[in-house]
Amino acid sequence: MKKLLLISSFLVYLNAYQDKLESRTDLSIVKTAGNSDSTTFSAKTKIEQTVNIDKYILKSSFLYAKDGNKEKSNRSNINGRWDREIIEKLFGFAESKYILDKFSGYDYRLNIGPGVGFNLINENEQLLDLLISLPYSQDKYKIPSIKENYIGYKTELDYEYKIYDNVKFKQNADFLQSIKESSKYFISSESGFEIKINDMLALGISFKYDYQNQVLLQSINKRDTTYLTSLIITY
């Protein structure tokens, strides 16, 4: 309930500045029947708001997959970030990320902390941001049911390249590692193309890769990959 109230308050605040609001939703639904009976549903949203030297970003995603009656994937996360410009091409930020992944061995993962960002490239055709942060992390395991708290360091690259007026390539990658235990680290990467249909709609093709170096159970795969074709709605 507290999370819903927080998100609702954030959206109400953003609604007051609709003239500067950018938002998008990615939807993907795949249903097969016959030799295989499977269902995959994915949804992503991003809301971005700039007010003077401040930027507010809220992102969320959800992925669910079922093969027959067997659940194969159930993953969601919500990520909020506040940026404030320090000087041209340099900004500070505070970020919070909450991750739920039923098949990763965790009940949840939480990262909260400050950081600094650099606009390495800011041109009409290309954008590249580098973000460096020191988040406080809490990981809640399923088996055994324990919590692990640690300070980590995180680096993230966010790249965008406009190939043609209606075709865009995007790449996001981040690396999070515990300062205390170097063998505990996570890698996440998402690559994709967007083909614009009109001012509101686009077709998206993406590949997402997630890796966790430590697993407590041998049955858990360290790597997780997802391929998606999505309809992107910008409003």
Helices and strands as residue ranges (DSSP letters): H 2-15, G 18-20, E 21-32, E 38-51, E 54-67, E 70-87, E 90-101, E 106-122, E 126-133, E 136-141, E 147-164, E 167-178, E 185-196, E 201-212, E 223-234
